[in-house]
Amino acid sequence: MSDRKQARAMDLPDFPSPPSVGEIATHAGSWGWFNIGSVAQDERGYLWVKRNTVPSPAARVPWDLQALAAWDEGGIALYVSRESYRHLDFLRGDVDESVWARVASVMKELPGYASFKQ
């Protein structure tokens, strides 16, 4: 790695998405879309997201195959459309928290800042 200074995408004005979904919990105001395949529930029904998933400020595939993670005071808030429920993955046994991040809360509606009609 060079000692040269280099800007990150998060340095752009109002750019909402950190390099990984796991980092959303520590970046107030951050959020991003990602593939629903990175969301799972464990054997007790608790929700998890893959930490290393790269979020985007815009959905990249049909919206019904996307999930939205956003910063919340408790950690990560998650929005999943009802059409996407069938794509939720299932985790068996102990959850590896170095791979999966806990979802602290769910958003019942798509927030305006992440709307497709902007």
Secondary structure, DSSP 8 states (H G I E B T S, - for coil): --SS----GGGSTT----SSGGGGGGSTT-EEEEEGGGEEE-TT--EEEETT---BSS--S-GGGEEEEEEETTEEEEEE-GGGGGG-EE--SS--TTTEEE--EE-SS--GGG-TT-
